[in-house]
Amino acid sequence: MLHRLAGNLAGLAVSYERLVPRDRGAGFEQVFFDCASSGYRGVNVTYPYKEEAARRVRIDDPLVRAMGAVNTVVFGPEGPAGFNTDYSGFLSAYRQVRGASRAGAIWMIGAGGVGKAVAFALLKLGLDALSIVDLDRSKAADLASRLRAADPRLSVTLAEATEALAGPIDGVINCTPVGMVGYEGTPLPRARMRDAGWAFDAIYTPLETQFLKDAAAEGLTVISGYELFFHQGVDAWQIFSGRPVEAAQLRRLLSEAGAGPEG
């Protein structure tokens, strides 16, 4: 809906389709190849294919190459080019809510594609230290290695579970599917948020997750997953179309269509 509405504002008829490899009886590689060869301008890539997509495209931004995950691909005469608008979208979402405030010391749960994008964005936002937990410890270790390569001075620690997260804390971040529709719950007990100042949840279905409800109840400043969704979508639209969009108008149209928060 976001891309179709952006197309309407630009006077373009936009087709934006949902392509799920499992539903099509194919793997990611085949669906990606089919899109590249059948006239698509580009694709957005979501969980769990962002790292796989990064291995199949040219990435010009050295920071996106370093994180090893892309969520936006454009097909051109020189082959597919990859971008990460989760990265740029999180920067915009954070600054919209917290302005120039430093990110500080962070606990982050989830080290997959969106976790990588958010972690690398935090490097631009005054990240002092990062503690990472993921059920797949190899993912957490890979992200830690990538972050240390990008900033050798950064303090990065790994935890086995949320109970093991320790040290001074400014922000708590959820980059797992826990809390979305069909995966109800929260990855972090409310009591563990009490010493933090802000929280972000990458999930935007539902708009208010238990994680963010708990954070707000503890007095934390909240950055919703909807803000990441919106800003990454605006950035992807501009990459796909080469045209700007009036973000405030697009936000209002999404809200009126029931696809965003009221007001």
For each residue, the residues with C-beta under 8 A, 3 or more apart:
1: 4 5 254 257 259
2: 5 6 229 230 233 234 237 250 254 259
3: 6 7 14 16 233 236 237 240
4: 1 7 8 14 16
5: 1 2 8 9 250 253 254 257
6: 2 3 9 10 14 233 234 237 241 245 250
7: 3 4 10 12 13 14 241
8: 4 5 11 12 14
9: 5 6 245 246 249 250 253
10: 6 7 241 243 245
11: 8
12: 7 8 241 243
13: 7
14: 3 4 6 7 8
15:
16: 3 4
17:
18:
19: 24 31 35 43
20: 23 24
21: 24 26 27 28 30 31 49
22: 25
23: 20
24: 19 20 21 31
25: 22
26: 21 30 31 34
27: 21 30 31
28: 21 31 32 49 52 53
29: 32 33 52 56
30: 21 26 27 33 34
31: 19 21 24 26 27 28 34 35
32: 28 29 35 36 43 53 56 73
33: 29 30 36 37
34: 26 30 31 37 38
35: 19 31 32 38 40 43 75
36: 32 33 40 75 80
37: 33 34
38: 34 35
39:
40: 35 36 43 75
41: 74 75 240
42: 72 73 74 75 239 240
43: 19 32 35 40 72 73
44: 71 72 73 236
45: 49 50 53 70 71 72 73
46: 49 50 71
47: 50 112 113 114 177
48: 112 113
49: 21 28 45 46 52 53 113
50: 45 46 47 53 54 69 70 71 86 112 113 114 116
51: 54 55 68 69 112 113 116
52: 28 29 49 55 56
53: 28 32 45 49 50 56 57 69 70 71 73 82
54: 50 51 57 59 64 68 69 70 82
55: 51 52
56: 29 32 52 53 80
57: 53 54 70 73 79 80 81 82
58: 78 79 80 81 82
59: 54 64 65 70 81 82 83
60: 81
61: 64 65 83 84
62: 65 66
63: 66 67 87 120 150
64: 54 59 61 67 69 70 82 83 84 87
65: 59 61 62 68
66: 62 63 120 146 149 150
67: 63 64 84 87 116 117 119 120 146
68: 51 54 65 116 142 146
69: 50 51 53 54 64 84 86 112 113 114 116 117
70: 45 50 53 54 57 59 64 73 82 83 84
71: 44 45 46 50 53 83 84 85 86 113 114 117 232 236
72: 42 43 44 45 82 83 84 85 235 236 239 240
73: 32 42 43 44 45 53 57 70 80 81 82 83
74: 41 42 80 81 83 239 240
75: 35 36 40 41 42 79 80
76: 79 80 81
77:
78: 58 81
79: 57 58 75 76
80: 36 56 57 58 73 74 75 76
81: 57 58 59 60 73 74 76 78
82: 53 54 57 58 59 64 70 72 73
83: 59 61 64 70 71 72 73 74 235 236 239
84: 61 64 67 69 70 71 72 87 88 117
85: 71 72 88 89 231 232 233 235 236 239
86: 50 69 71 89 90 113 114 117 118 228 232
87: 63 64 67 84 90 91 117 118 120 121
88: 84 85 91 92 121 231 232 235
89: 85 86 92 93 227 228 229 230 231 232 233 234 235
90: 86 87 93 94 117 118 121 200 228 231 232
91: 87 88 94 95 121 124 125
92: 88 89 95 96 227 231 234 235
93: 89 90 96 97 200 223 227 228 230 231
94: 90 91 97 98 103 121 125 200 223
95: 91 92 98 99 100 125
96: 92 93 227 231
97: 93 94 198 221 222 223 227
98: 94 95 101 198 221 223
99: 95
100: 95
101: 98 126
102: 125 126 128 170
103: 94 106 122 125 126 127 128 170 171
104: 126 127 128 170 171 197
105: 128 129 130 131 167 168 169 170 171
106: 103 122 127 129 130 131 169 170 171 172 173
107: 131 133 162 165 169 171 172 173 188 196
108: 111 115 118 119 130 131 132 133 172 173 175
109: 132 133 134 162 172 173 174 175 176 178 187 188
110: 114 115 134 173 174 175 176 187 202
111: 108 115 116 119 132 134 136 139 140 142 143 175
112: 47 48 50 51 69 115 116 134 139 175 176
113: 47 48 49 50 51 69 71 86 116 117
114: 47 50 69 71 86 110 117 118 175 202
115: 108 110 111 112 118 119 132 134 139 143 175 202
116: 50 51 67 68 69 111 112 113 119 120 143 146
117: 67 69 71 84 86 87 90 113 114 120 121
118: 86 87 90 108 114 115 121 122 173 175 200 202
119: 67 108 111 115 116 122 123 127 130 132 143 147
120: 63 66 67 87 116 117 123 124 146 147 150
121: 87 88 90 91 94 117 118 124 125
122: 103 106 118 119 125 127 130
123: 119 120 127 147 150 151 154
124: 91 120 121
125: 91 94 95 102 103 121 122
126: 101 102 103 104
127: 103 104 106 119 122 123 130 154
128: 102 103 104 105 155 170
129: 105 106 154 155 156 157 167 168
130: 105 106 108 119 122 127 147 154 155 156 157
131: 105 106 107 108 156 157 158 159 165 166 167
132: 108 109 111 115 119 140 143 144 156 157 158 159
133: 107 108 109 140 158 159 160 161 162 164 165
134: 109 110 111 112 115 137 139 140 176
135:
136: 111 139 140
137: 134 140 141 158 160
138: 141 142
139: 111 112 115 134 136 142 143
140: 111 132 133 134 136 137 143 144 158
141: 137 138 144 145 158
142: 68 111 138 139 145 146
143: 111 115 116 119 132 139 140 146 147
144: 132 140 141 147 148 156 157 158
145: 141 142 148 149
146: 66 67 68 116 120 142 143 149 150
147: 119 120 123 130 143 144 150 151 154 156
148: 144 145 151 152 154 156
149: 66 145 146 152
150: 63 66 120 123 146 147 154
151: 123 147 148 154
152: 148 149
153:
154: 123 127 129 130 147 148 150 151
155: 128 129 130
156: 129 130 131 132 144 147 148
157: 129 130 131 132 144 167
158: 131 132 133 137 140 141 144
159: 131 132 133 162 164 165 166
160: 133 137 164
161: 133 164
162: 107 109 133 159 165 187 188 189 192
163:
164: 133 159 160 161
165: 107 131 133 159 162 169 192
166: 131 159
167: 105 129 131 157
168: 105 129 195
169: 105 106 107 165 172 195 196
170: 102 103 104 105 106 128 196 197 198
171: 103 104 105 106 107 196 197 198 199 200
172: 106 107 108 109 169 188 192 193 196 198 199 200 215 220
173: 106 107 108 109 110 118 199 200 201 202
174: 109 110 178 179 186 187 188 199 200 201 202 203 209 211
175: 108 109 110 111 112 114 115 118 202
176: 109 110 112 134 179 187
177: 47 180 183 203
178: 109 174 183 185 186 187 211
179: 174 176 183 184 185 186 187 201 203 209 210 211
180: 177 183 203 205 206 209
181: 184 205 206
182:
183: 177 178 179 180
184: 179 181 210
185: 178 179 210
186: 174 178 179 189 190 209 210 211 214
187: 109 110 162 174 176 178 179 211
188: 107 109 162 172 174 192 193 211 214
189: 162 186 192
190: 186 193 194 214 217 218
191: 194
192: 162 165 172 188 189
193: 172 188 190 196 199 214 215 218 220
194: 190 191 218
195: 168 169
196: 107 169 170 171 172 193 199 215 218 220
197: 104 170 171 220 221
198: 97 98 170 171 172 220 221 222 223
199: 171 172 173 174 193 196 211 212 215 220 221 222 223
200: 90 93 94 118 171 172 173 174 222 223 224 225 228
201: 173 174 179 209 211 212 223 224 225
202: 110 114 115 118 173 174 175 225 228
203: 174 177 179 180 206 209 211 225
204: 207 224 225 226 228 229
205: 180 181
206: 180 181 203 209
207: 204 224 225 226 260 261
208: 212 213 224
209: 174 179 180 186 201 203 206 212 213 225
210: 179 184 185 186 213 214
211: 174 178 179 186 187 188 199 201 203 214 215
212: 199 201 208 209 215 216 222 224
213: 208 209 210 216 217
214: 186 188 190 193 210 211 217 218
215: 172 193 196 199 211 212 218 220 222
216: 212 213 219 220 222
217: 190 213 214
218: 190 193 194 196 214 215
219: 216
220: 172 193 196 197 198 199 215 216
221: 97 98 197 198 199
222: 97 198 199 200 212 215 216
223: 93 94 97 98 198 199 200 201 227 228
224: 200 201 204 207 208 212 227 228 261
225: 200 201 202 203 204 207 209 228 229
226: 204 207 229 230 260 261
227: 89 92 93 96 97 223 224 230 231
228: 86 89 90 93 200 202 204 223 224 225 231 232
229: 2 89 204 225 226 232 233
230: 2 89 93 226 227 233 234 247 251 254 260
231: 85 88 89 90 92 93 96 227 228 234 235
232: 71 85 86 88 89 90 228 229 235 236
233: 2 3 6 85 89 229 230 236 237
234: 2 6 89 92 230 231 237 238 245 247 250
235: 72 83 85 88 89 92 231 232 238 239
236: 3 44 71 72 83 85 232 233 239 240
237: 2 3 6 233 234 240 241 243 245
238: 234 235 241 242 243 244 245
239: 42 72 74 83 85 235 236 242
240: 3 41 42 72 74 236 237
241: 6 7 10 12 237 238
242: 238 239
243: 10 12 237 238
244: 238
245: 6 9 10 234 237 238 249 250
246: 9 249 250
247: 230 234 250 251
248: 251 252
249: 9 245 246 252 253
250: 2 5 6 9 234 245 246 247 253 254
251: 230 247 248 254 255 260
252: 248 249 255 256
253: 5 9 249 250 256 257
254: 1 2 5 230 250 251 257 259 260
255: 251 252 258 259 260 261 262 263
256: 252 253
257: 1 5 253 254 260
258: 255
259: 1 2 254 255
260: 207 226 230 251 254 255 257
261: 207 224 226 255
262: 255
263: 255
